[in-house]
């Protein structure tokens, strides 16, 4: 089994001005990991503001969606 990748995204008001820059960076990271994945990497993706949302709970990186 490959590595477990954990990404935690701050979506609070203080980060809103950088939203698209941050999402683009995360999506690029995930795309690169998909290309180099040869061990079955898994992804945990959590975002938070006033509440916490778990988007991916150890999903195989190939099945992980990009953030919008």
Biotite code that builds the C-alpha atoms (Angstrom):
import biotite.structure as struc

atoms = struc.array([
    struc.Atom([0.000, 0.000, 0.000], chain_id="A", res_id=1, res_name="UNK", atom_name="CA", element="C"),
    struc.Atom([1.243, 3.477, -0.885], chain_id="A", res_id=2, res_name="UNK", atom_name="CA", element="C"),
    struc.Atom([1.470, 6.632, 1.179], chain_id="A", res_id=3, res_name="UNK", atom_name="CA", element="C"),
    struc.Atom([-1.481, 8.300, 2.851], chain_id="A", res_id=4, res_name="UNK", atom_name="CA", element="C"),
    struc.Atom([-1.691, 11.966, 1.854], chain_id="A", res_id=5, res_name="UNK", atom_name="CA", element="C"),
    struc.Atom([-3.459, 14.402, 4.180], chain_id="A", res_id=6, res_name="UNK", atom_name="CA", element="C"),
    struc.Atom([-4.545, 17.826, 2.945], chain_id="A", res_id=7, res_name="UNK", atom_name="CA", element="C"),
    struc.Atom([-6.286, 20.276, 5.269], chain_id="A", res_id=8, res_name="UNK", atom_name="CA", element="C"),
    struc.Atom([-7.764, 23.363, 3.611], chain_id="A", res_id=9, res_name="UNK", atom_name="CA", element="C"),
    struc.Atom([-8.596, 26.558, 5.500], chain_id="A", res_id=10, res_name="UNK", atom_name="CA", element="C"),
    struc.Atom([-11.690, 28.110, 3.900], chain_id="A", res_id=11, res_name="UNK", atom_name="CA", element="C"),
    struc.Atom([-12.217, 30.752, 6.560], chain_id="A", res_id=12, res_name="UNK", atom_name="CA", element="C"),
    struc.Atom([-12.923, 34.363, 5.672], chain_id="A", res_id=13, res_name="UNK", atom_name="CA", element="C"),
    struc.Atom([-9.259, 35.331, 6.016], chain_id="A", res_id=14, res_name="UNK", atom_name="CA", element="C"),
    struc.Atom([-8.344, 32.942, 3.172], chain_id="A", res_id=15, res_name="UNK", atom_name="CA", element="C"),
    struc.Atom([-11.102, 33.885, 0.711], chain_id="A", res_id=16, res_name="UNK", atom_name="CA", element="C"),
    struc.Atom([-8.956, 36.338, -1.227], chain_id="A", res_id=17, res_name="UNK", atom_name="CA", element="C"),
    struc.Atom([-6.550, 33.500, -2.097], chain_id="A", res_id=18, res_name="UNK", atom_name="CA", element="C"),
    struc.Atom([-9.208, 30.844, -2.777], chain_id="A", res_id=19, res_name="UNK", atom_name="CA", element="C"),
    struc.Atom([-8.456, 30.199, -6.456], chain_id="A", res_id=20, res_name="UNK", atom_name="CA", element="C"),
    struc.Atom([-4.703, 30.239, -5.946], chain_id="A", res_id=21, res_name="UNK", atom_name="CA", element="C"),
    struc.Atom([-5.013, 27.675, -3.140], chain_id="A", res_id=22, res_name="UNK", atom_name="CA", element="C"),
    struc.Atom([-7.446, 25.428, -5.049], chain_id="A", res_id=23, res_name="UNK", atom_name="CA", element="C"),
    struc.Atom([-5.213, 25.510, -8.111], chain_id="A", res_id=24, res_name="UNK", atom_name="CA", element="C"),
    struc.Atom([-2.206, 24.511, -6.015], chain_id="A", res_id=25, res_name="UNK", atom_name="CA", element="C"),
    struc.Atom([-4.075, 21.629, -4.364], chain_id="A", res_id=26, res_name="UNK", atom_name="CA", element="C"),
    struc.Atom([-5.419, 20.370, -7.710], chain_id="A", res_id=27, res_name="UNK", atom_name="CA", element="C"),
    struc.Atom([-1.940, 20.546, -9.256], chain_id="A", res_id=28, res_name="UNK", atom_name="CA", element="C"),
    struc.Atom([-0.509, 18.596, -6.319], chain_id="A", res_id=29, res_name="UNK", atom_name="CA", element="C"),
    struc.Atom([-3.177, 15.898, -6.658], chain_id="A", res_id=30, res_name="UNK", atom_name="CA", element="C"),
    struc.Atom([-2.601, 15.694, -10.445], chain_id="A", res_id=31, res_name="UNK", atom_name="CA", element="C"),
    struc.Atom([1.150, 15.231, -9.935], chain_id="A", res_id=32, res_name="UNK", atom_name="CA", element="C"),
    struc.Atom([0.525, 12.544, -7.319], chain_id="A", res_id=33, res_name="UNK", atom_name="CA", element="C"),
    struc.Atom([-1.756, 10.711, -9.744], chain_id="A", res_id=34, res_name="UNK", atom_name="CA", element="C"),
    struc.Atom([0.965, 10.724, -12.389], chain_id="A", res_id=35, res_name="UNK", atom_name="CA", element="C"),
    struc.Atom([3.690, 9.388, -10.088], chain_id="A", res_id=36, res_name="UNK", atom_name="CA", element="C"),
    struc.Atom([1.453, 7.030, -8.108], chain_id="A", res_id=37, res_name="UNK", atom_name="CA", element="C"),
    struc.Atom([2.652, 3.485, -8.475], chain_id="A", res_id=38, res_name="UNK", atom_name="CA", element="C"),
    struc.Atom([1.948, 2.276, -4.959], chain_id="A", res_id=39, res_name="UNK", atom_name="CA", element="C"),
    struc.Atom([-1.755, 3.001, -4.479], chain_id="A", res_id=40, res_name="UNK", atom_name="CA", element="C"),
    struc.Atom([-1.571, 6.343, -2.695], chain_id="A", res_id=41, res_name="UNK", atom_name="CA", element="C"),
    struc.Atom([-4.630, 7.345, -0.699], chain_id="A", res_id=42, res_name="UNK", atom_name="CA", element="C"),
    struc.Atom([-5.951, 10.817, 0.062], chain_id="A", res_id=43, res_name="UNK", atom_name="CA", element="C"),
    struc.Atom([-7.631, 12.336, 3.077], chain_id="A", res_id=44, res_name="UNK", atom_name="CA", element="C"),
    struc.Atom([-8.953, 15.812, 2.265], chain_id="A", res_id=45, res_name="UNK", atom_name="CA", element="C"),
    struc.Atom([-10.503, 18.000, 4.941], chain_id="A", res_id=46, res_name="UNK", atom_name="CA", element="C"),
    struc.Atom([-11.739, 21.558, 4.631], chain_id="A", res_id=47, res_name="UNK", atom_name="CA", element="C"),
    struc.Atom([-12.824, 23.848, 7.422], chain_id="A", res_id=48, res_name="UNK", atom_name="CA", element="C"),
    struc.Atom([-14.314, 27.228, 8.144], chain_id="A", res_id=49, res_name="UNK", atom_name="CA", element="C"),
    struc.Atom([-17.078, 27.415, 10.781], chain_id="A", res_id=50, res_name="UNK", atom_name="CA", element="C"),
    struc.Atom([-17.408, 23.648, 10.447], chain_id="A", res_id=51, res_name="UNK", atom_name="CA", element="C"),
    struc.Atom([-15.270, 20.748, 9.301], chain_id="A", res_id=52, res_name="UNK", atom_name="CA", element="C"),
    struc.Atom([-16.052, 18.832, 6.087], chain_id="A", res_id=53, res_name="UNK", atom_name="CA", element="C"),
    struc.Atom([-14.375, 15.561, 5.189], chain_id="A", res_id=54, res_name="UNK", atom_name="CA", element="C"),
    struc.Atom([-14.215, 15.373, 1.381], chain_id="A", res_id=55, res_name="UNK", atom_name="CA", element="C"),
    struc.Atom([-12.090, 12.253, 0.992], chain_id="A", res_id=56, res_name="UNK", atom_name="CA", element="C"),
    struc.Atom([-11.612, 9.617, 3.653], chain_id="A", res_id=57, res_name="UNK", atom_name="CA", element="C"),
    struc.Atom([-8.640, 7.604, 2.489], chain_id="A", res_id=58, res_name="UNK", atom_name="CA", element="C"),
    struc.Atom([-9.828, 7.327, -1.116], chain_id="A", res_id=59, res_name="UNK", atom_name="CA", element="C"),
    struc.Atom([-7.398, 5.979, -3.684], chain_id="A", res_id=60, res_name="UNK", atom_name="CA", element="C"),
    struc.Atom([-5.846, 9.012, -5.363], chain_id="A", res_id=61, res_name="UNK", atom_name="CA", element="C"),
    struc.Atom([-7.163, 7.915, -8.769], chain_id="A", res_id=62, res_name="UNK", atom_name="CA", element="C"),
    struc.Atom([-10.733, 8.149, -7.463], chain_id="A", res_id=63, res_name="UNK", atom_name="CA", element="C"),
    struc.Atom([-10.255, 11.524, -5.786], chain_id="A", res_id=64, res_name="UNK", atom_name="CA", element="C"),
    struc.Atom([-11.986, 14.485, -7.354], chain_id="A", res_id=65, res_name="UNK", atom_name="CA", element="C"),
    struc.Atom([-10.420, 17.875, -7.810], chain_id="A", res_id=66, res_name="UNK", atom_name="CA", element="C"),
    struc.Atom([-11.552, 20.765, -5.665], chain_id="A", res_id=67, res_name="UNK", atom_name="CA", element="C"),
    struc.Atom([-13.731, 23.567, -7.007], chain_id="A", res_id=68, res_name="UNK", atom_name="CA", element="C"),
])
